[in-house]
C-alpha cells in the first residue's frame, strides 16, 4: 500500500475528516490487509512541516500510527521520481522489501550523503565557499555550505539522480540542500545547525592547511624517531667502548 501525508491525531474528527471518519481510521482500514506500506514523501516519512513545533494538529508520520506492518520510508519534499519508481519495481520484481537503513529508507537511494556526490565538493575540499547568495563566489559555483547547505548531513540521491529526468537539483540551481529527507529537519531552523567540525580539523580548513598540519605532525614524528634512535645508538656505542676498556684492563692484568 502507498500512503502520502502525515496523520493528524489531535481534536479527533476535526482535521482531515472524510464522511465523518478520521484520517487515522481510514489509514488503519487501508493498512489492515497490506503486505507492506510505502510512505511517500517527508510528510508520511517524518511528519515534515505539519509535525513541526508546535504541531497544532498532532501530525504524525505513518510509522508512528501503524504497527505490525513493514514500512518503507521514501522521504523528500518531494521525493525523486526515479527513487519512487525504483522502490515499487523492487517490491514487484523481488516480492520483498528492499534493504533499509536505520530510518527505514531504501539503502539503494539513501546510503550516501548529498555532499558525497555533489559536483561542488571539490570547492568544499579546497575551502572555496559562497559567503552570500549574490557574491562573486556564488557566480563561480563555489560550495554553498556557509549559506546553509545541509548536504554534509543529508542522505539522499539528489546529487547522483537529480530531478526532471536528471536535469537539476537544488544545489545546482544555486540553493543549498535543506535536508528534507532527514527526520525533524524542519525544526532545525531555516538553514539548520551545521557540523562544527570534521574529525581532527575545522569545517572550513582548507586542504593546504590540512597538508601543513599533517606535514608538521609527520616531520615531528620523524624528528622524534631520529632523536630516540640516535640516543639508543649513542648508548650502545658507549657500552661497547666501556666493555672493550674493561676487557683490555683484565687482559693486561
Protein Blocks (a to p, Z undefined) as FASTA:
>chain_A
ZZeddddfbhghklopaehiafklmmmmmmmmpcbdcdehjklmnopmmlpcehlnopac
fklmbghiacdddedjdddfklmmmmmmmmmmnopacdddfkopafklmmbcfklmgckl
mmmmnopacfbfkbmklmnopafklnopaklmcccfklmnogghhlacfklnopacehlm
bghklmnojnopadfbdehiafklcfklmmmmmmmmmmmmmmmmmmmmmmmmmmmmmmmm
mmmmmmmmmmmZZ
